[in-house]
């Protein structure tokens, strides 16, 4: 999935919840538990790096800031590995770190230079009309997302952009799974109302 461009398909997506056995057998978690933090970081970059970058881009909307935030998240994860307790998946733990870093960056940003691009297009392959329509739609979706409560927006981005299960969203946000489901449901409902018939 590219970005949140699939807003109208959000309700149809269902992802499998990670079981405790799946978390226990995660090779990255095993490396962390064994104290091989450099190898664990290398695997985090290989396995979760692209999705981490997309998550930061979804929150920040500026490529250079997103890349910086992703790198900061990976370095923060390396520093935090000694205290990792395997309470959730490595992916959810890593995304929780990235979410906090992006939140701090958003709080300190003086002004936005670019709107978040929710649709990734190859400009050379698309006609000008198609590109304009896609950009206008992306702007409408971004504005609709901006109208949501920050907690609901975060839950939606984690669930549908980063493709986390509800349990992983809950872990990333520091809430229980029922609360995560409620945030996503409320966010989707408000997003649909804001977008009308789209």
C-alpha positions as CSV (number, residue, x, y, z in Angstrom):
1,X,0.0,0.0,0.0
2,X,1.4,3.4,-0.9
3,X,0.1,6.1,1.4
4,X,-3.3,6.9,2.9
5,X,-4.7,7.3,-0.6
6,X,-6.9,4.2,0.0
7,X,-9.1,6.2,2.4
8,X,-12.3,4.9,0.9
9,X,-11.0,1.3,1.2
10,X,-9.9,1.7,4.8
11,X,-12.9,-0.1,6.3
12,X,-12.3,-3.1,4.1
13,X,-8.8,-3.8,5.3
14,X,-8.3,-6.3,8.0
15,X,-4.9,-7.3,9.3
16,X,-4.0,-10.4,11.3
17,X,-3.1,-9.7,15.0
18,X,0.4,-10.8,16.0
19,X,0.1,-13.7,18.4
20,X,2.4,-14.0,21.5
21,X,4.0,-17.0,19.7
22,X,4.8,-14.8,16.7
23,X,6.3,-12.1,18.9
24,X,8.3,-14.7,20.8
25,X,9.7,-16.2,17.6
26,X,10.6,-12.8,16.1
27,X,14.3,-13.0,15.1
28,X,14.9,-9.3,15.8
29,X,13.5,-9.7,19.3
30,X,15.7,-12.7,19.8
31,X,18.8,-10.7,18.7
32,X,17.8,-7.9,21.1
33,X,17.3,-10.3,24.0
34,X,20.7,-11.9,23.3
35,X,22.3,-8.4,23.5
36,X,23.4,-8.3,19.8
37,X,22.1,-4.8,19.4
38,X,24.0,-3.9,16.2
39,X,22.7,-7.0,14.4
40,X,19.2,-6.2,15.7
41,X,19.5,-2.6,14.4
42,X,20.7,-3.9,11.0
43,X,17.7,-6.2,10.8
44,X,15.3,-3.4,11.9
45,X,16.7,-1.2,9.0
46,X,16.3,-4.1,6.5
47,X,12.9,-5.3,7.6
48,X,11.2,-2.2,8.9
49,X,13.1,0.7,7.4
50,X,10.9,1.4,4.4
51,X,7.7,1.3,6.4
52,X,9.3,3.4,9.1
53,X,10.2,6.0,6.5
54,X,6.6,6.0,5.1
55,X,5.3,6.4,8.7
56,X,7.5,9.4,9.3
57,X,6.5,10.9,5.9
58,X,2.8,10.4,6.7
59,X,3.3,12.3,10.0
60,X,5.7,15.1,8.8
61,X,4.9,15.5,5.1
62,X,8.5,16.7,4.3
63,X,10.9,14.2,2.8
64,X,14.0,15.5,4.5
65,X,12.3,15.7,7.9
66,X,10.9,12.2,7.5
67,X,14.3,10.8,6.7
68,X,15.8,12.5,9.6
69,X,13.1,11.3,11.9
70,X,13.4,7.7,10.7
71,X,17.2,7.8,11.4
72,X,16.6,9.4,14.8
73,X,14.0,6.6,15.6
74,X,16.5,3.9,14.6
75,X,19.2,5.4,16.8
76,X,16.8,5.9,19.7
77,X,15.7,2.2,19.2
78,X,19.4,1.2,19.4
79,X,19.8,3.1,22.7
80,X,16.6,1.6,24.1
81,X,17.3,-2.0,23.2
82,X,18.7,-2.9,26.6
83,X,15.3,-2.0,28.1
84,X,13.2,-3.8,25.5
85,X,10.8,-6.2,27.3
86,X,9.1,-8.1,24.4
87,X,5.7,-6.8,25.4
88,X,4.7,-6.3,21.8
89,X,6.1,-6.8,18.4
90,X,9.4,-5.1,17.5
91,X,7.6,-3.3,14.7
92,X,5.0,-1.8,17.1
93,X,7.8,-0.8,19.5
94,X,9.9,0.8,16.8
95,X,6.9,2.7,15.4
96,X,6.0,3.9,18.9
97,X,9.5,5.5,19.1
98,X,9.1,7.0,15.6
99,X,5.6,8.4,16.5
100,X,7.0,10.2,19.6
101,X,9.9,11.7,17.6
102,X,7.5,12.8,14.8
103,X,5.2,14.3,17.4
104,X,8.1,16.4,18.9
105,X,9.1,17.5,15.4
106,X,5.5,18.6,14.6
107,X,5.3,20.5,17.9
108,X,8.4,22.5,17.2
109,X,7.8,23.2,13.5
110,X,7.3,26.9,13.0
111,X,5.5,26.6,9.7
112,X,4.7,24.0,7.1
113,X,6.6,24.3,3.8
114,X,4.8,21.5,2.1
115,X,1.5,19.7,2.4
116,X,1.6,16.0,3.0
117,X,1.5,14.1,-0.3
118,X,-0.9,11.3,0.3
119,X,-0.7,10.1,-3.3
120,X,2.7,9.2,-4.7
121,X,2.7,9.8,-8.5
122,X,5.3,9.5,-11.2
123,X,4.8,13.0,-12.7
124,X,6.5,12.0,-15.9
125,X,4.0,9.2,-16.5
126,X,0.8,11.0,-15.5
127,X,-1.0,13.6,-17.5
128,X,-1.3,17.1,-16.0
129,X,-5.1,16.8,-15.4
130,X,-4.7,13.4,-13.6
131,X,-1.8,14.9,-11.5
132,X,-3.9,17.9,-10.6
133,X,-6.9,15.8,-9.6
134,X,-4.7,13.5,-7.5
135,X,-3.1,16.5,-5.8
136,X,-6.4,18.2,-5.1
137,X,-7.7,14.9,-3.6
138,X,-4.5,14.5,-1.5
139,X,-5.0,18.0,-0.2
140,X,-8.6,17.4,0.7
141,X,-7.7,14.2,2.6
142,X,-4.8,16.0,4.4
143,X,-7.2,18.8,5.4
144,X,-9.8,16.2,6.6
145,X,-7.0,14.4,8.6
146,X,-6.0,17.7,10.1
147,X,-9.6,18.1,11.5
148,X,-9.3,14.9,13.5
149,X,-8.1,14.7,17.0
150,X,-4.3,14.1,17.0
151,X,-4.9,10.7,18.8
152,X,-7.4,9.6,16.2
153,X,-5.1,10.8,13.3
154,X,-2.2,8.9,14.8
155,X,-4.3,5.7,15.2
156,X,-5.5,5.9,11.6
157,X,-2.0,6.5,10.2
158,X,-0.5,3.6,12.3
159,X,-3.4,1.3,11.3
160,X,-3.7,2.0,7.6
161,X,-0.5,3.6,6.5
162,X,1.9,1.5,8.6
163,X,-0.4,-1.6,8.4
164,X,-0.2,-2.3,12.2
165,X,-2.8,-4.6,13.8
166,X,-5.1,-3.1,16.4
167,X,-2.9,-4.7,19.1
168,X,0.2,-3.1,17.6
169,X,-1.5,0.3,17.3
170,X,-2.5,-0.1,21.0
171,X,1.1,-0.9,21.9
172,X,2.5,2.0,19.9
173,X,0.0,4.5,21.4
174,X,0.3,3.1,25.0
175,X,-3.4,2.2,25.2
176,X,-5.3,-1.0,25.3
177,X,-6.6,-2.7,22.2
178,X,-10.3,-1.7,22.8
179,X,-9.3,1.9,23.0
180,X,-7.2,1.6,19.8
181,X,-10.2,0.1,18.0
182,X,-12.4,3.0,19.2
183,X,-9.9,5.6,18.1
184,X,-9.6,4.1,14.6
185,X,-13.4,3.7,14.3
186,X,-14.1,7.3,15.5
187,X,-11.4,8.6,13.2
188,X,-12.7,6.8,10.2
189,X,-16.2,8.0,10.8
190,X,-15.1,11.6,11.2
191,X,-12.9,11.3,8.1
192,X,-15.8,9.9,6.0
193,X,-18.0,12.8,7.2
194,X,-15.4,15.3,6.3
195,X,-14.8,13.9,2.8
196,X,-18.5,13.4,2.0
197,X,-19.1,11.1,-0.9
198,X,-15.4,10.5,-1.8
